Amino acid sequence: MLEEVKTLLGISEDDRSKDDIITFIIKRVEKRVCSYCNVKSVPKGLEETVLFMVVDTYRSTQYGQEKVDSEMKGMSEGDVSWSYQTASQIAIEKIKNPSLIEDYRSELNSYRKVRWPT
């Protein structure tokens, strides 16, 4: 999966500088998918979905960077006003809104198993 992710991201196979970060994201996404679907391992039919989730996570986060860029939060023209979100505000927002699962819910739901109370 590492090589497929690198291909989709346009990272050369010879470039090993981001392998640890990509591997971390792969493990994290697989863990989230397994937890959401209530399975022990990623079903074969979800491997492509996990691949795209990893690419989305890589692009939306700034893992591996010491300094995280801030995002524009608001802008006004009259009396000129700009506001930015700090890295911690962005991270908190992402934790509160787990959109990664939401974006792929329809694909994941077909593999989701019901957890019966014990």
Order of alpha helices (4+ residues) and beta strands (2+ residues): alpha-alpha-alpha-beta-beta-alpha-alpha-alpha
